[in-house]
Amino acid sequence: MQHHAESGTTLVVVVDSDIKSGECPDGAPTAPGGRTTGPCEDPAVHIADALADAAGHPLVESGD
């Protein structure tokens, strides 16, 4: 779940998997046939970040 306070936009993504994909450390359990580029993330995080960016409200990490 992500919330963009300025626009009042809330984004909720549910995915039936928590197996990470992306550039994960060697030996880490990853999704077979999953993406191999970008950060090592849970599927819901990867999808939510892409949707938030497409909606014009990319996630801003705390401390940035």
C-alpha positions in Angstrom: 0.0 0.0 0.0 1.2 3.5 -0.9 -0.4 6.9 -0.2 0.6 10.1 -1.9 -0.5 12.8 0.6 -0.4 15.8 -1.8 -2.9 14.3 -4.3 -4.8 12.1 -1.8 -4.0 9.1 -4.0 -3.9 5.7 -2.4 -2.6 2.7 -4.3 -3.1 -0.9 -3.0 -1.6 -3.9 -4.8 -2.2 -7.5 -3.9 -0.2 -10.3 -5.5 -0.3 -14.0 -4.8 3.4 -14.3 -4.4 6.1 -13.0 -2.1 9.0 -14.6 -4.0 11.5 -11.8 -5.0 12.8 -11.1 -8.5 15.3 -8.7 -9.9 19.0 -8.4 -9.2 18.9 -10.6 -6.0 22.0 -11.9 -4.2 23.3 -15.3 -5.4 21.5 -18.1 -3.6 18.5 -16.0 -2.7 15.1 -17.7 -3.5 13.7 -16.0 -6.6 10.7 -16.5 -8.9 11.5 -18.9 -11.8 11.4 -17.0 -15.0 11.1 -13.7 -13.1 12.7 -10.5 -14.2 16.5 -10.4 -13.7 17.0 -6.6 -13.8 16.3 -3.8 -11.4 16.3 -4.0 -7.6 15.5 -7.3 -5.8 11.9 -6.8 -4.7 8.7 -8.6 -3.8 6.3 -8.7 -6.8 3.7 -6.4 -5.1 6.4 -3.7 -4.4 7.7 -3.9 -8.0 4.2 -3.6 -9.5 3.1 -0.9 -7.0 6.2 1.2 -7.8 5.6 0.9 -11.5 1.9 1.9 -11.2 2.7 4.8 -8.9 5.2 6.1 -11.4 2.7 5.6 -14.3 0.1 7.6 -12.3 2.6 10.4 -11.9 3.1 9.9 -8.1 6.3 7.8 -7.8 7.1 6.5 -4.3 9.4 8.7 -2.3 11.5 6.8 0.1 11.6 8.1 3.6 14.8 10.1 4.2 15.1 11.2 0.6 
